[in-house]
């Protein structure tokens, strides 16, 4: 990898919303052709019909993630208000570039308590 390529910044104004384990699809599975770095801003399908949610990724312990690799990532949603009360640890989602699925993720931690799914009473 070219270490001269600058990383895109992650939003530091607030703590990350969630942490997730993400497996990027290999190229042969229809995934990306090239690796991604911290600052990558794909779409995410979190189960709201007709709505994808953008988020910035920060990869934990690595600079680059190649197609086919699995990584732990912190995510900052651009519009977290759309996920209030909807998320839970273990929830699965897709990582997308438009309609194309490039990865699959699972929520491992929720840092933003507003996003945590409330138990049904």
BELTACOR-V10205 format. One record per run of one state. SS is the DSSP state (H for helix, E for strand, C for the rest). FROM is the first residue (numbers start at 1). TO is the last residue. If there is no record, write none. Layout:
[[SS	FROM	TO] [SS	FROM	TO]]
This chain:
[[C	1	17] [E	18	24] [C	25	26] [H	27	29] [C	30	35] [E	36	37] [C	38	42] [E	43	45] [C	46	52] [E	53	59] [C	60	63] [E	64	65] [C	66	69] [E	70	77] [C	78	79] [H	80	83] [C	84	86] [E	87	87] [C	88	91] [E	92	97] [C	98	99] [E	100	110] [C	111	112] [H	113	115] [E	116	116] [C	117	121]]
